[in-house]
């Protein structure tokens, strides 16, 4: 069963561009992973410094492999001082 994830990140004030730069680094290697079906980064037009990852993975095993990758670990380390908040939701269809 596919896994859909939405991750919402709010940048520290004044660190919006630094956060965007770090988030963009995760795109190509994540998209290249075997279990990745979708990996898109969005930026809010209404609220400064809000970024959203929209992800879809082949299955839970693909998600677990993703969070063990070097690029994911680097993203987490390099952004820990750039974000005010980070909320991650695994979603399932209602119907």
C-alpha positions in Angstrom: 0.0 0.0 0.0 1.4 3.4 -0.9 2.3 5.9 1.8 1.4 9.6 1.5 3.3 12.1 3.6 2.9 15.9 4.0 5.6 17.6 6.0 5.1 21.3 7.0 8.1 23.4 8.0 8.1 26.9 9.3 11.4 28.8 8.9 13.0 30.8 11.7 12.5 34.5 11.0 15.3 35.7 8.7 16.3 32.2 7.8 13.7 31.5 5.0 16.2 31.5 2.1 18.7 29.3 4.0 16.0 26.8 4.8 14.7 26.8 1.2 18.3 26.1 0.0 18.7 23.2 2.3 15.3 21.7 1.4 16.0 21.9 -2.3 19.1 19.8 -1.8 16.9 16.8 -0.7 14.8 16.8 -3.9 16.9 15.1 -6.5 18.4 12.3 -4.4 15.0 11.6 -2.8 13.3 11.5 -6.2 16.0 9.0 -7.3 15.2 6.5 -4.6 13.6 3.3 -5.9 10.5 3.5 -3.7 9.8 7.2 -4.4 6.6 7.9 -6.4 6.4 11.7 -5.7 8.6 14.2 -3.9 7.6 17.8 -4.3 8.6 20.9 -2.4 6.0 23.7 -2.1 6.4 27.2 -0.7 3.4 29.1 0.7 2.3 32.2 -1.2 0.3 33.4 1.8 2.7 32.9 4.6 6.5 33.7 4.5 8.8 30.9 5.4 6.3 28.0 5.2 7.4 25.0 3.1 5.6 21.8 2.5 7.0 18.5 1.2 4.4 16.3 -0.6 5.7 12.8 -0.7 4.3 9.5 -2.0 6.2 6.2 -1.4 5.7 2.7 -2.8 5.2 1.3 0.8 6.3 1.7 4.4 9.6 0.0 3.7 10.4 2.7 1.2 9.7 5.4 3.8 12.0 3.6 6.3 14.8 3.3 3.7 14.4 7.0 2.9 14.9 8.2 6.5 18.0 6.1 6.7 19.6 7.7 3.6 22.6 10.0 3.9 20.8 12.9 2.1 17.8 12.6 4.5 20.1 12.6 7.6 22.0 15.6 6.1 18.7 17.5 5.6 17.6 16.9 9.2 21.0 18.0 10.6 21.3 21.0 8.3 17.8 22.4 9.0 17.5 21.8 12.8 18.5 25.4 13.5 16.6 26.9 10.6 13.0 25.8 11.6 10.6 27.0 14.2 8.4 24.0 13.7 8.2 20.8 11.7 5.0 18.8 11.5 4.8 15.5 9.5 1.6 13.7 8.7 1.1 10.3 7.2 -2.2 10.3 5.4 -4.7 7.8 4.2 -7.6 8.2 1.9 -11.0 8.7 3.5 -12.8 6.9 0.7 
